[in-house]
């Protein structure tokens, strides 16, 4: 469907370098510091785990996946307040 097509477009865009994941500088610094101090960081998003990995794997700061311990999406449950 449409989500699958969107995923293919994103995958190609990130692979070609045309797309870069937008991560603010303070987030990049915090991810580095947390990794250095032993804090494990997990990402939860309504975006798919695959989309999260594309974004953080191809950020303007490079591949940040080594700074993230794991990823979750709505497959584990919906967002609630």
C-alpha positions as CSV (number, residue, x, y, z in Angstrom):
1,X,0.0,0.0,0.0
2,X,0.8,3.6,0.4
3,X,3.0,3.1,3.6
4,X,5.1,0.5,1.7
5,X,5.6,2.9,-1.2
6,X,6.6,5.7,1.3
7,X,9.1,3.3,2.9
8,X,10.7,2.5,-0.4
9,X,11.0,6.2,-1.3
10,X,12.5,6.9,2.1
11,X,14.9,4.0,1.8
12,X,16.2,5.1,-1.6
13,X,16.4,8.7,-0.5
14,X,18.5,7.9,2.6
15,X,20.6,5.4,0.8
16,X,21.5,8.0,-1.9
17,X,22.2,10.7,0.7
18,X,19.5,12.9,-0.7
19,X,17.6,12.6,2.6
20,X,19.2,13.2,6.0
21,X,17.6,12.6,9.4
22,X,17.1,15.9,11.2
23,X,18.5,15.7,14.7
24,X,19.1,18.8,16.8
25,X,22.7,19.4,18.0
26,X,21.7,19.1,21.6
27,X,20.1,15.7,21.0
28,X,23.3,14.5,19.3
29,X,25.4,15.7,22.3
30,X,23.0,14.1,24.8
31,X,23.0,10.8,22.9
32,X,26.8,10.8,23.0
33,X,26.9,11.7,26.7
34,X,24.3,9.1,27.7
35,X,26.3,6.4,25.8
36,X,29.5,7.4,27.5
37,X,27.9,7.3,31.0
38,X,26.2,4.0,30.4
39,X,22.6,5.3,30.0
40,X,20.7,3.2,27.5
41,X,18.4,5.2,25.2
42,X,15.4,3.7,23.5
43,X,13.2,5.4,20.9
44,X,9.4,5.0,20.8
45,X,7.6,6.5,17.9
46,X,4.4,6.1,15.9
47,X,6.7,5.9,12.9
48,X,7.9,2.4,12.2
49,X,11.1,0.9,13.6
50,X,12.4,0.8,10.0
51,X,11.8,4.6,9.6
52,X,13.4,5.3,12.9
53,X,16.5,3.4,11.9
54,X,16.7,5.3,8.5
55,X,16.4,8.6,10.3
56,X,19.0,7.9,13.0
57,X,21.2,5.9,10.7
58,X,21.5,8.8,8.2
59,X,21.4,11.9,10.3
60,X,23.3,15.1,9.5
61,X,25.7,14.0,12.3
62,X,26.2,10.6,10.6
63,X,25.1,7.2,11.8
64,X,23.7,7.4,15.3
65,X,22.4,3.9,15.7
66,X,25.3,2.8,17.9
67,X,24.1,5.4,20.4
68,X,20.6,3.9,20.6
69,X,19.9,0.7,22.5
70,X,16.6,-0.1,20.8
71,X,13.6,1.0,18.9
72,X,9.8,0.6,19.5
73,X,6.8,1.5,17.4
74,X,3.0,1.2,17.9
75,X,3.4,-2.6,17.4
76,X,4.1,-2.7,21.1
77,X,1.0,-0.6,21.9
78,X,-0.6,2.7,21.1
79,X,0.6,6.0,22.6
80,X,-1.5,7.0,25.6
81,X,-1.4,10.0,27.9
